[in-house]
Amino acid sequence: MPGEKTVPFQTTLYVRDTCLCMHMQRAARALGRRFDEALRPLGLTNGQFSLLMSLNRPEPPPMAPVAALLALDRTTLTAALKPLERRGLVRIKPHPGDRRSRILLLTAKGRRLLARALPVWTSTHREIETQIPLGDPETLRVNLRALSAIP
């Protein structure tokens, strides 16, 4: 159409090469696939491992802090808990101080599976850290934590 604005291809290349969001998503998907593959023999995904690990606390946490830690909304957290609950790895109970709220318990079976998964996570994590080009995983973690705190 005459007078129609278009985006030059050079701009497409610029966005492709500089977009933090796209690069973060690509890295997250690639890391997720690596951890999924490593944890598959245990019947876990990387997200399930993270969820189980987030429940490994001295006291069973309410849903809200777990959702906040994992950057999930309550509905997504509830959906993620269902398969773990069916497998007997997690129990969801009413909060003793507020019956409208729920607490999340890592069962003995869940703790055993988490203990088996930890060495797999550790070795995979160590391998990935050695592949960070500038060799400074702590700076990467600091930057990612800062970005995840952005509202």
Buried (B, 14 or more C-beta within 10 A) or exposed (E): EEEEEEEEEEEEEEEEEEEEEEEEEEEEEEBEEBBBEBBEEBEBBBBBBBBBBBBEEEEBBBBEEBBEEBEBEEEEBBEBBEEBBEBEBBBBEEEEEEEEEBBBBBBEEBBEBBEEBEEBBEEBBEEBBEEEEEEEBEEEEEEEEEEEEEE
